[in-house]
């Protein structure tokens, strides 16, 4: 599921961007939900070069 413009605008580094600046970013977002205690990554895991987590 893509992040909404409202969700993006609540992220600190995107907070000062206008709606028209956030719109091109939206198609590149993905919202993930995790259960409490779920392991997201192991110390030896590597992220793909084009992947960012916020």
BELFENPE-V153079 format. One record per pair of residues at least 12 apart in sequence whose C-alpha atoms are under 10 Angstrom apart, sorted by sequence separation. I is the first residue (numbers start at 1). GAP is how many residues later the second one is. D is the distance in Angstrom with one decimal. If there is no record, write none. Layout:
# BELFENPE-V153079
I	GAP	D
I	GAP	D
This chain:
# BELFENPE-V153079
5	13	9.7
6	13	8.9
9	13	7.7
5	14	7.0
8	14	7.2
5	15	9.6
8	15	9.4
5	16	9.9
6	16	9.4
5	17	6.5
8	17	8.8
4	18	9.5
5	18	6.9
8	18	7.8
4	19	9.1
7	19	9.8
5	20	9.0
5	21	6.9
8	21	8.9
3	22	9.5
4	22	7.0
3	23	6.4
4	23	9.6
29	23	9.9
30	23	10.0
2	24	6.7
3	24	8.3
7	24	9.5
2	25	6.7
3	25	8.9
4	25	8.9
1	26	9.9
2	26	7.7
3	26	5.8
4	26	9.7
2	27	5.3
3	27	6.0
4	27	9.2
1	28	8.0
2	28	4.6
3	28	5.7
1	29	5.5
2	29	5.8
3	29	9.4
1	30	5.6
2	30	9.2
1	31	7.7
13	41	9.3
12	42	9.5
11	43	8.0
